[in-house]
């Protein structure tokens, strides 16, 4: 946290840490819903959910074709600690970055950002099969 972007200035409304039992999906979704309930400020932001560094398992209760996390209100920031992918080890349950992880082996979405007013239709041709162990945010190749 703290790389000098506008997102750093958005007030944190709730902070989460990874649960030792590997059931983080509901707590993250509840935090998103909580921050969504705040009125937007003069810049349109409601607040931020801060995920402390660690591995968050978001497949608890996930159904086939389901969505693990849904952010569907504008002005909510989902912010993680740490930068870069060098602090993540797939065989470990700890990390120096924030990792959303699922181990289910069926088609699903980890995070859907859906404003309801601007619905996009996803076609099968829009999907890319990802086989790499780690794909960093903003990666253009993997």
N, CA, C and O atoms as a DFTB+ gen file, in Angstrom:
568 C
 N C O
     1  1       0.852      -1.171       0.000
     2  2       0.000       0.000       0.000
     3  2       0.897       1.233       0.000
     4  3       1.907       1.285       0.703
     5  1       0.517       2.208      -0.789
     6  2       1.267       3.448      -0.732
     7  2       2.206       3.648      -1.886
     8  3       3.396       3.872      -1.665
     9  1       1.719       3.575      -3.135
    10  2       2.593       3.806      -4.266
    11  2       2.327       5.149      -4.929
    12  3       2.770       5.380      -6.054
    13  1       1.600       6.047      -4.240
    14  2       1.392       7.392      -4.722
    15  2       0.263       7.564      -5.719
    16  3       0.175       8.611      -6.361
    17  1      -0.598       6.578      -5.871
    18  2      -1.708       6.700      -6.811
    19  2      -2.920       7.308      -6.117
    20  3      -2.952       7.445      -4.894
    21  1      -3.912       7.667      -6.919
    22  2      -5.160       8.211      -6.376
    23  2      -5.793       7.214      -5.414
    24  3      -6.377       7.613      -4.406
    25  1      -5.684       5.909      -5.714
    26  2      -6.274       4.887      -4.848
    27  2      -5.721       4.926      -3.434
    28  3      -6.407       4.514      -2.498
    29  1      -4.485       5.415      -3.254
    30  2      -3.908       5.518      -1.919
    31  2      -4.630       6.544      -1.058
    32  3      -4.563       6.488       0.170
    33  1      -5.315       7.475      -1.694
    34  2      -5.986       8.555      -0.977
    35  2      -7.427       8.211      -0.617
    36  3      -8.073       8.959       0.117
    37  1      -7.931       7.110      -1.115
    38  2      -9.299       6.699      -0.822
    39  2      -9.328       6.052       0.562
    40  3      -8.563       5.123       0.820
    41  1     -10.195       6.526       1.451
    42  2     -10.184       6.012       2.818
    43  2     -10.525       4.527       2.912
    44  3     -11.441       4.034       2.253
    45  1      -9.764       3.836       3.745
    46  2     -10.009       2.414       4.002
    47  2     -11.165       2.317       4.987
    48  3     -11.112       2.882       6.079
    49  1     -12.204       1.600       4.597
    50  2     -13.377       1.435       5.456
    51  2     -13.315       0.136       6.256
    52  3     -13.895       0.036       7.337
    53  1     -12.608      -0.858       5.718
    54  2     -12.506      -2.153       6.397
    55  2     -11.221      -2.835       5.951
    56  3     -10.821      -2.724       4.792
    57  1     -10.575      -3.543       6.877
    58  2      -9.331      -4.259       6.601
    59  2      -9.526      -5.734       6.921
    60  3     -10.083      -6.085       7.961
    61  1      -9.065      -6.590       6.024
    62  2      -9.184      -8.039       6.222
    63  2      -7.810      -8.694       6.221
    64  3      -6.860      -8.194       5.618
    65  1      -7.730      -9.825       6.913
    66  2      -6.542     -10.679       6.875
    67  2      -7.003     -12.073       6.446
    68  3      -8.143     -12.455       6.710
    69  1      -6.128     -12.832       5.788
    70  2      -6.530     -14.181       5.359
    71  2      -6.894     -15.057       6.550
    72  3      -6.257     -14.994       7.602
    73  1      -7.927     -15.876       6.371
    74  2      -8.375     -16.783       7.423
    75  2      -7.543     -18.065       7.388
    76  3      -7.263     -18.578       6.305
    77  1      -7.147     -18.586       8.527
    78  2      -6.326     -19.793       8.556
    79  2      -7.050     -21.039       8.034
    80  3      -6.407     -22.002       7.616
    81  1      -8.379     -21.018       8.060
    82  2      -9.131     -22.194       7.609
    83  2      -9.424     -22.160       6.115
    84  3     -10.095     -23.055       5.600
    85  1      -8.927     -21.127       5.400
    86  2      -9.073     -21.079       3.953
    87  2     -10.455     -20.758       3.450
    88  3     -10.816     -21.160       2.344
    89  1     -11.247     -20.039       4.239
    90  2     -12.600     -19.668       3.808
    91  2     -12.721     -18.146       3.817
    92  3     -13.277     -17.562       4.748
    93  1     -12.198     -17.518       2.781
    94  2     -12.149     -16.060       2.735
    95  2     -13.221     -15.430       1.851
    96  3     -13.470     -14.228       1.953
    97  1     -13.853     -16.210       0.995
    98  2     -14.776     -15.651       0.019
    99  2     -15.888     -14.832       0.678
   100  3     -16.113     -13.682       0.301
   101  1     -16.567     -15.398       1.636
   102  2     -17.701     -14.716       2.267
   103  2     -17.257     -13.444       2.983
   104  3     -17.951     -12.430       2.908
   105  1     -16.128     -13.471       3.671
   106  2     -15.696     -12.272       4.395
   107  2     -15.304     -11.155       3.428
   108  3     -15.572      -9.985       3.703
   109  1     -14.676     -11.493       2.303
   110  2     -14.340     -10.457       1.316
   111  2     -15.613      -9.907       0.690
   112  3     -15.754      -8.692       0.547
   113  1     -16.541     -10.782       0.316
   114  2     -17.785     -10.312      -0.288
   115  2     -18.578      -9.453       0.682
   116  3     -19.151      -8.439       0.282
   117  1     -18.621      -9.842       1.951
   118  2     -19.319      -9.034       2.957
   119  2     -18.670      -7.661       3.116
   120  3     -19.363      -6.661       3.305
   121  1     -17.340      -7.615       3.041
   122  2     -16.630      -6.337       3.136
   123  2     -16.936      -5.456       1.925
   124  3     -17.146      -4.253       2.075
   125  1     -16.963      -6.042       0.733
   126  2     -17.328      -5.292      -0.477
   127  2     -18.745      -4.742      -0.329
   128  3     -18.995      -3.575      -0.630
   129  1     -19.669      -5.578       0.132
   130  2     -21.059      -5.145       0.318
   131  2     -21.165      -4.025       1.353
   132  3     -21.936      -3.081       1.181
   133  1     -20.390      -4.140       2.416
   134  2     -20.387      -3.119       3.474
   135  2     -19.938      -1.766       2.915
   136  3     -20.606      -0.754       3.126
   137  1     -18.820      -1.748       2.210
   138  2     -18.314      -0.493       1.649
   139  2     -19.268       0.034       0.576
   140  3     -19.396       1.247       0.405
   141  1     -19.929      -0.856      -0.140
   142  2     -20.907      -0.445      -1.160
   143  2     -22.076       0.323      -0.552
   144  3     -22.735       1.096      -1.247
   145  1     -22.338       0.121       0.731
   146  2     -23.479       0.777       1.383
   147  2     -23.207       2.242       1.729
   148  3     -24.142       2.979       2.042
   149  1     -21.949       2.675       1.679
   150  2     -21.618       4.068       1.977
   151  2     -22.001       4.958       0.799
   152  3     -21.931       4.523      -0.350
   153  1     -22.405       6.199       1.072
   154  2     -22.670       7.121      -0.044
   155  2     -21.342       7.550      -0.685
   156  3     -20.324       7.639       0.002
   157  1     -21.350       7.813      -1.987
   158  2     -20.113       8.263      -2.629
   159  2     -19.714       9.658      -2.132
   160  3     -20.571      10.484      -1.819
   161  1     -18.396       9.907      -2.065
   162  2     -17.912      11.242      -1.696
   163  2     -17.982      12.159      -2.912
   164  3     -18.536      11.778      -3.944
   165  1     -17.434      13.346      -2.803
   166  2     -17.509      14.325      -3.891
   167  2     -16.773      13.881      -5.151
   168  3     -16.978      14.444      -6.226
   169  1     -15.911      12.865      -5.015
   170  2     -15.180      12.332      -6.174
   171  2     -15.774      11.020      -6.680
   172  3     -15.267      10.428      -7.633
   173  1     -16.849      10.571      -6.037
   174  2     -17.520       9.347      -6.468
   175  2     -17.039       8.086      -5.774
   176  3     -17.475       6.990      -6.128
   177  1     -16.152       8.212      -4.796
   178  2     -15.625       7.037      -4.097
   179  2     -16.384       6.779      -2.804
   180  3     -16.723       7.709      -2.073
   181  1     -16.645       5.516      -2.533
   182  2     -17.327       5.107      -1.306
   183  2     -16.321       4.689      -0.238
   184  3     -16.576       4.848       0.955
   185  1     -15.184       4.158      -0.665
   186  2     -14.159       3.714       0.265
   187  2     -13.449       2.490      -0.277
   188  3     -13.767       1.983      -1.353
   189  1     -12.476       2.028       0.498
   190  2     -11.649       0.899       0.074
   191  2     -11.759      -0.261       1.046
   192  3     -11.919      -0.080       2.253
   193  1     -11.670      -1.459       0.481
   194  2     -11.494      -2.693       1.250
   195  2     -10.015      -3.019       1.130
   196  3      -9.513      -3.224       0.024
   197  1      -9.314      -3.070       2.253
   198  2      -7.888      -3.400       2.241
   199  2      -7.706      -4.868       2.588
   200  3      -8.126      -5.326       3.651
   201  1      -7.074      -5.598       1.680
   202  2      -6.710      -6.992       1.932
   203  2      -5.237      -7.002       2.321
   204  3      -4.368      -6.721       1.495
   205  1      -4.958      -7.326       3.583
   206  2      -3.572      -7.415       4.044
   207  2      -2.864      -8.521       3.262
   208  3      -3.510      -9.439       2.755
   209  1      -1.552      -8.434       3.166
   210  2      -0.781      -9.406       2.403
   211  2      -1.059     -10.825       2.892
   212  3      -1.177     -11.076       4.091
   213  1      -1.159     -11.734       1.947
   214  2      -1.416     -13.126       2.261
   215  2      -2.198     -13.790       1.144
   216  3      -2.534     -13.154       0.145
   217  1      -2.483     -15.059       1.316
   218  2      -3.224     -15.831       0.323
   219  2      -4.664     -15.967       0.796
   220  3      -4.922     -16.503       1.874
   221  1      -5.595     -15.484      -0.008
   222  2      -7.031     -15.541       0.289
   223  2      -7.649     -16.632      -0.581
   224  3      -7.629     -16.540      -1.809
   225  1      -8.188     -17.645       0.047
   226  2      -8.838     -18.740      -0.677
   227  2     -10.307     -18.366      -0.864
   228  3     -11.045     -18.186       0.105
   229  1     -10.717     -18.254      -2.132
   230  2     -12.061     -17.745      -2.423
   231  2     -12.934     -18.783      -3.119
   232  3     -13.850     -18.426      -3.860
   233  1     -12.659     -20.057      -2.889
   234  2     -13.475     -21.088      -3.542
   235  2     -14.474     -21.759      -2.609
   236  3     -15.185     -22.673      -3.028
   237  1     -14.543     -21.329      -1.360
   238  2     -15.520     -21.911      -0.443
   239  2     -16.933     -21.542      -0.897
   240  3     -17.259     -20.363      -1.028
   241  1     -17.755     -22.538      -1.133
   242  2     -19.133     -22.313      -1.561
   243  2     -19.288     -21.944      -3.019
   244  3     -20.376     -21.551      -3.440
   245  1     -18.226     -22.060      -3.801
   246  2     -18.270     -21.686      -5.216
   247  2     -18.881     -22.807      -6.040
   248  3     -18.442     -23.954      -5.956
   249  1     -19.889     -22.479      -6.834
   250  2     -20.570     -23.469      -7.669
   251  2     -20.029     -23.417      -9.099
   252  3     -19.404     -22.434      -9.497
   253  1     -20.269     -24.465      -9.855
   254  2     -19.838     -24.528     -11.256
   255  2     -20.399     -23.327     -12.000
   256  3     -21.590     -23.032     -11.912
   257  1     -19.531     -22.637     -12.733
   258  2     -19.943     -21.457     -13.482
   259  2     -20.215     -20.248     -12.611
   260  3     -20.731     -19.239     -13.091
   261  1     -19.875     -20.337     -11.345
   262  2     -20.189     -19.276     -10.395
   263  2     -19.169     -18.157     -10.372
   264  3     -18.148     -18.182     -11.058
   265  1     -19.494     -17.179      -9.553
   266  2     -18.645     -16.014      -9.359
   267  2     -18.214     -16.014      -7.899
   268  3     -19.057     -16.023      -7.002
   269  1     -16.914     -16.004      -7.658
   270  2     -16.437     -15.998      -6.277
   271  2     -16.731     -14.654      -5.613
   272  3     -17.280     -14.609      -4.512
   273  1     -16.366     -13.558      -6.284
   274  2     -16.550     -12.228      -5.712
   275  2     -17.211     -11.317      -6.734
   276  3     -16.872     -11.354      -7.917
   277  1     -18.147     -10.506      -6.282
   278  2     -18.871      -9.597      -7.165
   279  2     -18.771      -8.176      -6.626
   280  3     -19.175      -7.896      -5.498
   281  1     -18.230      -7.291      -7.442
   282  2     -18.163      -5.879      -7.118
   283  2     -19.063      -5.180      -8.131
   284  3     -18.678      -5.018      -9.289
   285  1     -20.255      -4.764      -7.710
   286  2     -21.219      -4.234      -8.670
   287  2     -21.735      -2.840      -8.323
   288  3     -22.804      -2.436      -8.780
   289  1     -20.981      -2.116      -7.525
   290  2     -21.330      -0.739      -7.187
   291  2     -20.093       0.115      -7.445
   292  3     -18.992      -0.228      -7.014
   293  1     -20.284       1.229      -8.150
   294  2     -19.139       2.089      -8.447
   295  2     -18.632       2.763      -7.179
   296  3     -19.376       2.943      -6.215
   297  1     -17.361       3.130      -7.195
   298  2     -16.769       3.859      -6.084
   299  2     -16.185       2.996      -4.985
   300  3     -15.771       3.517      -3.950
   301  1     -16.142       1.682      -5.188
   302  2     -15.561       0.761      -4.205
   303  2     -14.214       0.287      -4.732
   304  3     -14.112      -0.178      -5.867
   305  1     -13.183       0.407      -3.905
   306  2     -11.836      -0.016      -4.287
   307  2     -11.474      -1.263      -3.506
   308  3     -11.596      -1.295      -2.281
   309  1     -11.029      -2.286      -4.211
   310  2     -10.507      -3.506      -3.589
   311  2      -8.996      -3.401      -3.691
   312  3      -8.430      -3.508      -4.780
   313  1      -8.342      -3.190      -2.551
   314  2      -6.909      -2.891      -2.523
   315  2      -6.159      -3.983      -1.780
   316  3      -6.573      -4.416      -0.704
   317  1      -5.049      -4.424      -2.366
   318  2      -4.204      -5.421      -1.725
   319  2      -2.860      -4.854      -1.355
   320  3      -2.406      -3.875      -1.947
   321  1      -2.219      -5.464      -0.377
   322  2      -0.878      -5.046       0.043
   323  2       0.178      -5.750      -0.791
   324  3      -0.040      -6.844      -1.312
   325  1       1.321      -5.099      -0.904
   326  2       2.455      -5.690      -1.593
   327  2       2.452      -5.343      -3.064
   328  3       1.428      -4.945      -3.618
   329  1       3.598      -5.495      -3.692
   330  2       3.730      -5.204      -5.114
   331  2       4.525      -6.295      -5.779
   332  3       5.459      -6.841      -5.191
   333  1       4.159      -6.617      -7.008
   334  2       4.900      -7.609      -7.778
   335  2       4.574      -9.019      -7.344
   336  3       3.946      -9.233      -6.307
   337  1       5.000      -9.968      -8.131
   338  2       4.697     -11.362      -7.874
   339  2       5.813     -12.137      -7.225
   340  3       5.714     -13.358      -7.097
   341  1       6.866     -11.477      -6.811
   342  2       8.022     -12.195      -6.290
   343  2       7.821     -12.731      -4.884
   344  3       8.606     -13.557      -4.418
   345  1       6.786     -12.273      -4.205
   346  2       6.566     -12.722      -2.839
   347  2       5.590     -13.867      -2.711
   348  3       5.177     -14.208      -1.603
   349  1       5.204     -14.482      -3.850
   350  2       4.198     -15.546      -3.813
   351  2       4.815     -16.880      -4.186
   352  3       5.510     -17.005      -5.195
   353  1       4.547     -17.875      -3.351
   354  2       4.993     -19.231      -3.611
   355  2       3.748     -20.106      -3.616
   356  3       3.071     -20.235      -2.596
   357  1       3.444     -20.707      -4.765
   358  2       2.199     -21.468      -4.923
   359  2       2.083     -22.631      -3.946
   360  3       0.970     -23.048      -3.625
   361  1       3.195     -23.161      -3.470
   362  2       3.141     -24.294      -2.556
   363  2       3.045     -23.861      -1.096
   364  3       3.022     -24.701      -0.196
   365  1       2.990     -22.560      -0.863
   366  2       2.933     -22.036       0.497
   367  2       1.584     -21.378       0.754
   368  3       0.894     -20.990      -0.189
   369  1       1.213     -21.252       1.987
   370  2      -0.035     -20.572       2.330
   371  2       0.223     -19.127       2.738
   372  3      -0.699     -18.433       3.167
   373  1       1.467     -18.666       2.608
   374  2       1.778     -17.296       2.970
   375  2       2.287     -16.543       1.745
   376  3       2.645     -17.145       0.732
   377  1       2.311     -15.226       1.854
   378  2       2.748     -14.396       0.748
   379  2       3.083     -13.017       1.273
   380  3       2.524     -12.580       2.279
   381  1       4.001     -12.318       0.595
   382  2       4.296     -10.922       0.930
   383  2       3.482      -9.992       0.048
   384  3       3.609      -8.772       0.146
   385  1       2.648     -10.558      -0.812
   386  2       1.713      -9.804      -1.636
   387  2       0.299     -10.296      -1.328
   388  3       0.118     -11.198      -0.510
   389  1      -0.684      -9.713      -1.969
   390  2      -2.063     -10.165      -1.794
   391  2      -2.428     -11.067      -2.962
   392  3      -2.305     -10.677      -4.123
   393  1      -2.877     -12.272      -2.644
   394  2      -3.201     -13.261      -3.674
   395  2      -4.621     -13.761      -3.440
   396  3      -4.961     -14.191      -2.338
   397  1      -5.458     -13.702      -4.493
   398  2      -6.770     -14.343      -4.463
   399  2      -6.595     -15.679      -5.154
   400  3      -6.199     -15.731      -6.318
   401  1      -6.885     -16.760      -4.446
   402  2      -6.583     -18.092      -4.980
   403  2      -7.804     -18.996      -4.918
   404  3      -8.574     -18.978      -3.958
   405  1      -7.953     -19.778      -5.964
   406  2      -8.982     -20.802      -5.994
   407  2      -8.354     -22.082      -6.515
   408  3      -7.464     -22.042      -7.364
   409  1      -8.803     -23.185      -6.023
   410  2      -8.238     -24.460      -6.456
   411  2      -9.278     -25.338      -7.141
   412  3      -9.005     -26.501      -7.441
   413  1     -10.469     -24.794      -7.390
   414  2     -11.498     -25.588      -8.054
   415  2     -11.106     -25.808      -9.513
   416  3     -10.415     -24.989     -10.118
   417  1     -11.559     -26.921     -10.058
   418  2     -11.173     -27.285     -11.420
   419  2     -12.357     -27.251     -12.371
   420  3     -12.504     -28.126     -13.224
   421  1     -13.200     -26.238     -12.221
   422  2     -14.304     -26.049     -13.156
   423  2     -14.368     -24.568     -13.505
   424  3     -13.771     -23.732     -12.827
   425  1     -15.095     -24.256     -14.563
   426  2     -15.180     -22.897     -15.064
   427  2     -15.868     -21.990     -14.036
   428  3     -16.955     -22.292     -13.546
   429  1     -15.206     -20.874     -13.726
   430  2     -15.729     -19.936     -12.742
   431  2     -15.019     -18.596     -12.909
   432  3     -14.054     -18.484     -13.665
   433  1     -15.494     -17.606     -12.212
   434  2     -14.858     -16.291     -12.191
   435  2     -14.402     -16.002     -10.768
   436  3     -15.139     -16.246      -9.813
   437  1     -13.190     -15.484     -10.627
   438  2     -12.715     -15.113      -9.290
   439  2     -13.306     -13.760      -8.889
   440  3     -13.773     -13.594      -7.762
   441  1     -13.285     -12.802      -9.806
   442  2     -13.802     -11.471      -9.502
   443  2     -14.539     -10.930     -10.713
   444  3     -13.981     -10.858     -11.807
   445  1     -15.788     -10.553     -10.518
   446  2     -16.552      -9.891     -11.573
   447  2     -16.809      -8.458     -11.121
   448  3     -17.332      -8.210     -10.035
   449  1     -16.425      -7.524     -11.987
   450  2     -16.725      -6.116     -11.760
   451  2     -17.828      -5.775     -12.748
   452  3     -17.609      -5.769     -13.960
   453  1     -19.001      -5.494     -12.229
   454  2     -20.192      -5.355     -13.057
   455  2     -21.023      -4.203     -12.525
   456  3     -21.622      -4.305     -11.454
   457  1     -21.060      -3.110     -13.267
   458  2     -21.745      -1.907     -12.843
   459  2     -23.253      -1.972     -13.059
   460  3     -23.955      -1.039     -12.668
   461  1     -23.762      -2.998     -13.643
   462  2     -25.190      -3.170     -13.958
   463  2     -25.667      -2.241     -15.070
   464  3     -26.526      -2.626     -15.863
   465  1     -25.133      -1.045     -15.141
   466  2     -25.536      -0.128     -16.206
   467  2     -24.749      -0.385     -17.479
   468  3     -25.214      -0.059     -18.572
   469  1     -23.589      -0.952     -17.353
   470  2     -22.753      -1.211     -18.530
   471  2     -22.444      -2.696     -18.585
   472  3     -21.306      -3.108     -18.360
   473  1     -23.434      -3.484     -18.877
   474  2     -23.253      -4.929     -18.961
   475  2     -22.523      -5.296     -20.246
   476  3     -22.892      -4.847     -21.331
   477  1     -21.515      -6.092     -20.117
   478  2     -20.787      -6.598     -21.274
   479  2     -21.221      -8.021     -21.515
   480  3     -21.490      -8.771     -20.576
   481  1     -21.288      -8.383     -22.757
   482  2     -21.599      -9.762     -23.086
   483  2     -20.291     -10.462     -23.441
   484  3     -19.584     -10.055     -24.363
   485  1     -19.988     -11.501     -22.710
   486  2     -18.764     -12.241     -22.945
   487  2     -19.061     -13.418     -23.853
   488  3     -19.979     -14.198     -23.599
   489  1     -18.303     -13.536     -24.877
   490  2     -18.427     -14.640     -25.811
   491  2     -17.288     -15.612     -25.562
   492  3     -16.261     -15.239     -24.995
   493  1     -17.461     -16.838     -25.977
   494  2     -16.394     -17.825     -25.797
   495  2     -15.088     -17.351     -26.422
   496  3     -14.011     -17.716     -25.949
   497  1     -15.166     -16.546     -27.476
   498  2     -13.945     -16.065     -28.129
   499  2     -13.217     -15.026     -27.302
   500  3     -12.073     -14.695     -27.613
   501  1     -13.849     -14.492     -26.246
   502  2     -13.210     -13.508     -25.386
   503  2     -12.341     -14.154     -24.305
   504  3     -11.608     -13.451     -23.609
   505  1     -12.407     -15.434     -24.156
   506  2     -11.691     -16.108     -23.086
   507  2     -10.330     -16.590     -23.563
   508  3     -10.158     -16.955     -24.726
   509  1      -9.374     -16.585     -22.656
   510  2      -8.041     -17.105     -22.921
   511  2      -7.744     -18.151     -21.871
   512  3      -7.901     -17.901     -20.676
   513  1      -7.325     -19.301     -22.301
   514  2      -6.951     -20.362     -21.378
   515  2      -5.654     -19.968     -20.693
   516  3      -4.664     -19.691     -21.370
   517  1      -5.634     -19.935     -19.377
   518  2      -4.436     -19.575     -18.619
   519  2      -3.859     -20.835     -18.015
   520  3      -4.535     -21.556     -17.281
   521  1      -2.605     -21.092     -18.329
   522  2      -1.972     -22.301     -17.805
   523  2      -0.796     -21.980     -16.891
   524  3      -0.256     -22.882     -16.251
   525  1      -0.389     -20.717     -16.817
   526  2       0.717     -20.343     -15.952
   527  2       0.287     -20.401     -14.492
   528  3      -0.879     -20.172     -14.172
   529  1       1.216     -20.701     -13.625
   530  2       0.957     -20.769     -12.185
   531  2       0.606     -19.388     -11.628
   532  3      -0.234     -19.270     -10.736
   533  1       1.258     -18.337     -12.161
   534  2       1.052     -16.982     -11.658
   535  2       0.927     -16.025     -12.840
   536  3       1.752     -16.050     -13.753
   537  1      -0.095     -15.190     -12.823
   538  2      -0.259     -14.126     -13.814
   539  2      -0.479     -12.836     -13.027
   540  3      -1.475     -12.700     -12.317
   541  1       0.440     -11.903     -13.153
   542  2       0.362     -10.644     -12.412
   543  2      -0.683      -9.714     -13.001
   544  3      -1.018      -9.813     -14.181
   545  1      -1.196      -8.810     -12.177
   546  2      -2.156      -7.817     -12.629
   547  2      -1.546      -6.982     -13.740
   548  3      -0.421      -6.496     -13.619
   549  1      -2.293      -6.819     -14.819
   550  2      -1.826      -6.014     -15.943
   551  2      -0.934      -6.756     -16.912
   552  3      -0.445      -6.169     -17.877
   553  1      -0.714      -8.040     -16.674
   554  2       0.148      -8.823     -17.575
   555  2      -0.466      -8.882     -18.969
   556  3      -1.668      -9.107     -19.110
   557  1       0.337      -8.686     -19.977
   558  2      -0.125      -8.755     -21.363
   559  2       0.270     -10.073     -22.012
   560  3      -0.276     -10.443     -23.052
   561  1       1.207     -10.776     -21.410
   562  2       1.646     -12.073     -21.924
   563  2       1.780     -13.036     -20.767
   564  3       2.144     -12.644     -19.659
   565  1       1.481     -14.312     -21.030
   566  2       1.635     -15.354     -20.005
   567  2       1.718     -16.692     -20.663
   568  3       1.850     -17.708     -19.980
